[in-house]
Amino acid sequence: MKRVLLLGDSIRMGYDKKVRELLKDEYEVFFAEEDNGRFAAYTMWQANQFFKHYGHFDLVHWNNGYWDMNIEAPMTEPIHPIAEYVSFLERIIRLIQENGAQIVFATTTPIYEDGNALDNTGTAASINYCNDWVVKYNEAARQLMEAKGIVVNDLYSLCLQGPKYYKCEDMLHLTEEGYDVIASHTADLIRKILK
């Protein structure tokens, strides 16, 4: 059975189990059960742990963004300014390519109203969010993925179609409907690539 690895932040944690359920008869789906992928440097470390312990994957689907662009006081700049973000995305791409897996990069979901919220996965981190930041980071990531010939799962455009962009009460994470929509869309994309 082909193996799929899902990496990324708390948005990924909202749809990963749903994707696994949708694909359970076709693919073995892995993800960090209780660990948020946070920012790109942390996700790179996570990917390396999976490759070290589980070997080859057929496809890796991943996202980063909210943590990278976050400016959490007392810091006065993002954890990863755009140039650093792109540099870490490049490193993740190389790492996945060395593993021999196909790659899908998922864009960061849109922000309906700028604000902040606690991360919902137990990190106690405060995530500040602004749609202008999302647009800029997504554009930088898209340009890189296009240059590298990597498939993009456009979750940004997908969520624009939902009521309040499928945002739950904290306006950062998604409603169950939103996670269901993403899971179905992502499972279909994985099937299409791996068929």
LOPA-431758 format. One record per residue (C-alpha): residue in one letter; x, y, z. Coordinates in steps of 0.2 Angstrom, whole numbers, plus 5000, padded with zeros to 4 digits. Example, Ala and Ser with C-alpha at 12.3 -4.5 7.8 and 13.67 -1.06 7.14 Angstrom:
2
A506249785039
S506849955036
This chain:
195
M500050005000
K500750174995
R501150295010
V500650475012
L501350595025
L500350755030
L501450895038
G500951065044
D500251175058
S498551165067
I497551185051
R498351015046
M497850945063
G496050995059
Y495950885043
D497250755045
K496150615053
K494750655040
V495950625026
R496650465034
E494850405035
L494450455017
L495950365010
K496050215023
D495650085009
E496950154997
Y498450225006
E499250225023
V499250405029
F500450465042
F500550625052
A501150685069
E499650635080
E499750765093
D501250875087
N500951045078
G502151075064
R502151265069
F503351355058
A504351295043
A505951255052
Y505051145065
T504051055050
M505751025042
W506350935058
Q504750835059
A504950785041
N506650725045
Q506050625060
F504750535049
F506050495035
K507250435048
H506050315057
Y504850265043
G505950275027
H505150315010
F503450395007
D502550404990
L501850584993
V502150715006
H500750855007
W501251005018
N500851175023
N501651315034
G501251495035
Y500351565050
W501751535063
D503051595051
M502151755048
N501651775066
I502351925076
E502151875094
A502652005107
P503952045113
M504652005095
T504452145083
E504652045067
P503951875060
I504751715066
H505251695048
P505251845037
I504751805019
A506551775013
E506851655027
Y505151575025
V505551535006
S507251475011
F506551345023
L505251295010
E506651264998
R507551155012
I505951055015
I505751024996
R507550964995
L507250845010
I505650775003
Q506550754986
E507950654994
N506650545001
G505950514984
A504150564987
Q503050674976
I502650844984
V501050944987
F501151114995
A499551185003
T499251375004
T498851455020
T496951485022
P496251655021
I495851775036
Y494151845037
E494451975050
D496252025056
G496551985075
N497451855086
A497051695095
L497851565105
D498451415095
N497251275099
T498451125100
G499151155118
T500651265113
A499951415122
A500651525108
S499751685103
I499551685084
N499251855076
Y498451855059
C498151975045
N497551925028
D498852045020
W500151945027
V499351785021
V499251845003
K501151895003
Y501751735011
N500651634999
E501251724984
A503051694989
A502751514991
R501751494975
Q503151574965
L504351454973
M503251304969
E502951354951
A504851374949
K505151194956
G503651114947
I502751074963
V500851044964
V499951174975
N498351134984
D497551304984
L496651295001
Y496651485001
S495451494986
L494451344992
C494051425009
L493551595001
Q492051504995
G491451465012
P490351565024
K491651685033
Y492951575025
Y492451435036
K493251515051
C492751465068
E492451585083
D494351615085
M494351675067
L496051585064
H495551395064
L494151325054
T492451255057
E492051065056
E491251105039
G492851195033
Y493951045038
D492750925030
V492851025014
I494751035014
A494950845019
S493850795004
H494750904992
T496450854998
A495950664997
D495350684980
L496950774975
I498050644983
R497150504973
K497350604957
I499250614959
L499550434965
K498350344954
